[in-house]
């Protein structure tokens, strides 16, 4: 049997090499997107063992302890992930242990958009990932109504909001669950703490071109900050930080850099007529520290997430168009202690065919929980709001103060 040797012309070889190089570069660029589009990560592979012992002085107890590790592994340089979807829960934590929590955290459950399953762990339920701010409401606040600079009230998402967030992608080592026939412990993934969030909800407002007539709009509250708090110290310094007294002097990391590039989508209300035009308004948000950055908003074809069927919250968006927002804070001089905030309102300059409905609300249940804190038994149970997701201003209202 004879063997024939195949050869390629030099130009063809060069073309193959170029295509391979392009493919490699494309893989590098798309790495995070492909990771998010993959299936859920194996929650049993989290490096959570060091966090399963509570260490006080020279004594150890075999009880689960609050702690987090990078979902990509200890040596990762890719610490941040973004998630978008619909908020299915938004609340103040009521039972975090006080030895490593100085505040009541704010927890937001996000049912992620299709294609983001790779953000989840096998322990995440219902296609949801939690975004958690380690410092949500401080003990010395009356009721979390703006004194705390870490996460002010106007930023908080509501049930049913669309939300985009970006921050630390981690395993939660303090809340393991048994999973599968082997009963192995699996750990859920979180975006914790986020360094950026855009809460988006349907409202009605007058826009330039609509005169005094309110039109359906998507209202966006954008907030970027790097005051990440104690949890980032735990990520950077490991489980040993729980030894008492806390060795904070050897682990001073308390912030996260925010001088970066952020991109997110804004789904629009349905276009009322083919000739209606998108109009938007932009204003500085509360607490903004005056860094301009480079904010670019472009009308682009709608993504699959905007084309989803109306959900249980009544979210229904235009199937043809959306806005893409890009915030570039690279080289702006902004520091982790600064805040970048904006309020963006976008809709179609064509009044609705039907009058907008007026709604009334009735409070029919209030739950008071024990927060597990010890001395000085201050309870801090001051966190009661009603979320009114179509309200024109300040969607969270305090109802009770103790």
N, C-alpha and C positions, 0 to 999 in steps of 0.2 A: 504494500500500500504506500502510495506516495503522499507526502505531506506538503501542502502548498502554503507558502508563507505570504500572508497578506500585509501590505504596506499602505500607508496613507500619505498623500502629498503633504508637503510642509505646511501649506496654507490650511489644509484640513486639520492637521495636528494643532496648529495655532488656534483655530476656531474651537476645537474641542476643549483646549486648555482655557480659553476665554470663557466658554460656557460654564466650565467647572468652577472657575473663579467667581463668576456671577452667582452661580448657585450657592457657593459657600458664603459669599457676602450676604445673599438674600436670607440664608439660614440664620446668620448672625443678627440681621435686622429684625427678622420675624420671630426670634427665639421666644420672647415673652408672650406674643400672641399665640404661638403654637402650643406653649405650655398651658395657657389658659383654655385653649380649645380641646386639649386632651381630656381623658377621663379623670375622675377623682383620684387624688394621690392616696397611697396606702397609709392610713392613719396609725397603723401599728408600728411603722418605721420611725415615728417621731423619737428624737433623742431626749425623752422626758424622764428617764430613770433618776437623774440627780435631784429632780424636783419632788420626788415622792417621799421625802423625809423632812419633817419639820425640825430644824436645828436651833436650839436655844442654849447658848453656852456650850458646855460639854455634853449635853444630853440630846438624844435624838428620839423622835417618836415616829412610828410607822403610820403616818396619816398623810393623805394627799395634801400638797401645798400649792398655793397659787404660784405659777411660774410659766415661762414661755421660752421657746427656742425657735430659731429661724426655720421656716419650712424648707428652705433650700439647703440647710446644713450650717454648721457653725462657721465654716470658712467662706461662706458665700459673699460675693460682692454685689449680688443682685437682690437687695433686701426689700425692694418696693414692688408692689403690685397694685393694679387698679381694678375696681369692680363697679358694675352698674346694674341697676335693676329696680325693683319695686320694694318699698319698705313694708314689711309685714309685722314689725314690732318696733317700738321706740319707747324706751323707758329708762328710769333711774334704777340702778342696781340697789337691792335692799338688804342683802345679806353677805356682802364681802367681808372677809376677816380683817380686823383692824390692824394687825401687826404689819401688814404690807400694803394697806390702803389708807390714805389720808382723806379720801373723799368717797362719795357715792358715784360710781362710774356711770357714764351714759352708754347704753347699749342699743344698737340699731341692727335689726335683722334685715338682710337684703336678699330677696329672691332674685338670683343673678339672671341676666339675659342669656338666651341660648348662645352656646359657643364658649361660655366661661366656666364650664364644668371642671376644668383643670385647676381652678382656684380652690375647689372644695376638697375635703378629705372624705374617706369612707365613713367617718363619724358625723359629718354634716348631714342634717336631715332636711328633706323638703326642698333640695336645691338652693339652700340658704347659706349665706356666710354672714358672720357678725362683724360689724365695725364697732370698736369699743374705744372710748376715750378714758384713759386711766384716771384722769382728773376731770370729773364732770361737775360736781357741786361740792364746794368746800364746807367743812363744818361750821366755820364762822360766818357763813352767809345766812341771811334771813330766809331766803327761799330760792336761791339760784336765779335771781332775776337780773343778772348783768354784772354783778360785782366781780365775779370770777373771770379773769382774762383768758383762761384756757379754752372754754367752750361756752360763750354767752348764749342766752336763751334764744335770741333771734335766729341762731344757726340751726337749732334742733329740727330734724326732719319730723314729719308727721306720718302716721299710718296712711298708706296709699300713695305717698309721694314717690315720684321717680327720683333716684339719687345716683350720683357718681361720686366715688371716693378713691383715694390713693394713699397708700401708706405701707407700714411694716407688715409683711406677710409672714405669719407665725403659726406654730402649733400651740394650743392652749393645754398646758400640762396639768392644770388643776381640776379638769372636769372630764376625765377619761370615761369611756363607756364600753361595755362589753359588746362585741360585734361578731356576728357569724357563728357557725357551728362550733368553732374552737374556743369561743368565749374569750378570745384575746382582747386586751384593752386597746382601744383605738382612741385617737385624739383629734379633735376638730381643728380646722384652720380658721384663722381670723385675719382681718385687716386691723391691726392693733399696735400702736395707735395710728390712726390716719394722720396725715399731715395736710390733706386737702379734702374738701367736701363741697359738692354742689347739690343743694336740695331744690327740686323742681316740682311745682304743683300748678294745677289749673286754677286760674282766677279770672275775674273780669275787671278790666281797667280801660280807661280812655287812653288812646295812643295818638301820637302825631298823625293827623290825617283822618281821625275818627271824630274830631270835634269833641263834643261833650258826651258822645255815645259810648258807653262801655262795650268792649268787645272781648271775646274769649282770648285769653293769653296764657302763655307759660311763664310763670314768675320763677326766677332763679336766684337763690341765695348762695353766693360763692364765698368760701372762707378758707384761707391758707395760713397755717401757723406752724411753728416748730417747737412749741412748748410741750414736749412730749411727756415729761414727768418721770417718775420713779421707775416705771415699767421699762423704759429704754436702758436705765442703769442695769436692770436685771438681765436684759438681753446681752449687753456688752460685757458684764462681769460674771454672769453665771450664778449657780445656786448658792455659792458661798456668801453671797451678799445678804442672805437671811440669817447668818450668824449674828447673835447679839453680843455687844452693841454693833449696829449696822456699820460696816466699814466704808461709809460713803466717801471718806476722805481719799480712799484709794480708787474710787470709781466715781468721778465727778460728772459723768455723762448724763445730762438731763434734757438735752435738746436734740432736735433733728433738723438738718439743713433743709431749706426750702427754695434755694436759688436754683430752680430747675425748670423744665419745660412740662406743661400740663395740657392735655387735650381731652375734651369730652363733648358729648352730643346732647343737643337739646331738641326733644321731640316737640313739634308744633301742634296747635289745635287743627282740626280738619279745615281745609281751605273752603270757605263758603261759596265762592264763585271762581271760575277759572281766571278772571281778570284781577282778583284780589291780590294785593302785594304784601309781602312780609315787611313789617316795621318793627324796629327794636329800640329800646332806650337803655342806657347804661348810666348808673350812678355809683358813687362810692358808698360802700356799705358801712354800717356802724363799726367802730374800732379800727378802721383802716388807718395805716401809718403813713400814707402818702406816697408809696412807691408806685411809679407809673407802670413799669414793666412794659411788655408789648402784648396788648390784648387785641386779638384778631378774631372776628366773627364772620363766617361765610355761610351762605345758603348752599346746601349740597343735597344730592338725592338721599331720601330717607333710608336708614339702615333697617335691617330685619327687626330689630327691637322696637322701632317705632311702628312697624307694620303688624305687630301682634294684635290678635283679636281683643276687643274690650275685656278688661279683667273684672274681678269682683269689686274693685274700687271705682269702676266707671271710667278708668283711663282709656281714652280713645284718641288716636293721633292721626295726623295727615300721613297718607301712605306714599306720598310723592316727594315731599320735601322736609328737611330738618335744618337746624343750624349746627355748625361745628365751631366750637370755641377753642381757641388756643391761647394760653397764657404763658408767655416766656419771661421768666424772672432770672434767667441766666445773665450774669454780669450786671444785675440791677443794684447790687450792694445790699440787698435785703438780708437780714440775719434771722436766725431762729427765734429771736425774741420779738421780731416784728410781725405785723399782721397785714395780709393783703386780702381785702374783702370788696366784693362788688354785688350790686343788685342789677340783674338783667331782666328785662321784660320784653317778650316778643309775641306778636300775633299778626293777624291779617287786618288791613284797614278796609274792612267791609262789615257793617253792622250785622248782627245775627238776625235771622228771619223771625225768630220768636223772642218774646221778652225773657230775660234771664230770671230764673226762679229765686225767690227769697226763702231762706231756710231758718228754722228755729231749732234749738237743741234743748234737751232735758237730761239732766244728770240723774241716773237711777241707781248707781252703785259706787261706793267708795271703799277701798280696801286699805286697811292699816296693817303694816307688817312689822315684826320685830327685826331690828337691824343687827343683832348679835353683838353689839358693842358693850364693853365693860365700863369701868370707871372713866369719866364721871357720869355715866348713865344719862347722857344728854339726848339720846334718841334721834335728834335731827330729823324728825318726821315732818318735813315742811314742803313736800314735793308733789303738789297736786295741781295739775293743769288739765284743761280741756283743749284738745287740738281741733281747731275749726279750719279745715283745709281750704275753704273757699273765702275765708276772711281776708279783707283787703290789706290789713296791717297787723303785724305782730300776732302770729297765729297761735301762740301759747299764752293762756291766761291762768294765773294762779287762782284757785278756788278756796283753799283752806290754808290757814297758817297756824302752826302750833308753836 
